[in-house]
Amino acid sequence: MNKAIIGGTGVYEAGGINSKKIVKTKYGEVELDVLDIDGEQIIFLARHGKGHSVPPHLINYRANIMALKEIGIKYIYSTAAVGSCNENYGPGDVVVIKDFLDFTKTRPITFFEGGDEPVRHVDMSDPYCKNLREKFYKSAQKEGLEIKGDAVYVCTEGPRFETSSEIKMYKNIGGDVIGMTNVPEVVLAKEAGMCYATIGIISNWCTGVSGEITLHDIQGAMQKNKEKITNIFIDIFKEELSQNHCNCSHSIVEL
């Protein structure tokens, strides 16, 4: 049992739930679903809690990632509902996140807080596991899921949506899609030596790009592809995976 799926907005289950597991960490308690699929045990974690009860700025990211690490997880696929500020990526489209820009403000962002431990840094040259990204592209092609391309994820604090002026700035500095949850999740996974990749589902145009943001748009866009994406995750997880094809398990730099 070394594989997990983290589901974001609109993705609260992956089917085949066999049991629940409560993991207590130094950062808090986490409830996990254990899926038994053709003899393969896969962990599912609802990022916002069941029923979407936890806002993005209050998610206990450190507890979530530490819980997965403590039960032996090495490979994580996650989904993220994102707004688009790239005219080539519209609502309902699927993108593979390749990099991020961090505009969060108040959330804890690292496991490495000094004290009795040495100062540590983490290499962010490839924040999203290249091996898991490549595998998703190949599997998506076999399953007939169209991927619009790679995307740079801008992470904002939330829970408010961004202003039109902010969106213009994010676009001008290289952002493609906007969300509120991928940082520090991706950073913590890298600090924990895990292979982590995020698939973005475009839920809406960002503020000022085209029309208004509505809950109906977000739910409809997620419904279109979430099942197919989850099935691709599971198909990949049925394969024999190795951390020898990426740098994820040894990205820590100690001074």
Secondary structure as GFF3:
##gff-version 3
##sequence-region A 1 255
A	DSSP	beta_strand	3	7	.	.	.	ID=ss1
A	DSSP	beta_strand	17	25	.	.	.	ID=ss2
A	DSSP	beta_strand	28	37	.	.	.	ID=ss3
A	DSSP	beta_strand	40	46	.	.	.	ID=ss4
A	DSSP	three_ten_helix	56	58	.	.	.	ID=ss5
A	DSSP	alpha_helix	61	70	.	.	.	ID=ss6
A	DSSP	beta_strand	75	84	.	.	.	ID=ss7
A	DSSP	beta_strand	94	103	.	.	.	ID=ss8
A	DSSP	beta_strand	120	122	.	.	.	ID=ss9
A	DSSP	alpha_helix	130	143	.	.	.	ID=ss10
A	DSSP	beta_strand	149	156	.	.	.	ID=ss11
A	DSSP	alpha_helix	164	172	.	.	.	ID=ss12
A	DSSP	beta_strand	177	179	.	.	.	ID=ss13
A	DSSP	alpha_helix	182	191	.	.	.	ID=ss14
A	DSSP	beta_strand	195	205	.	.	.	ID=ss15
A	DSSP	alpha_helix	215	237	.	.	.	ID=ss16
A	DSSP	three_ten_helix	243	245	.	.	.	ID=ss17
A	DSSP	three_ten_helix	248	250	.	.	.	ID=ss18
A	DSSP	beta_strand	252	254	.	.	.	ID=ss19
###
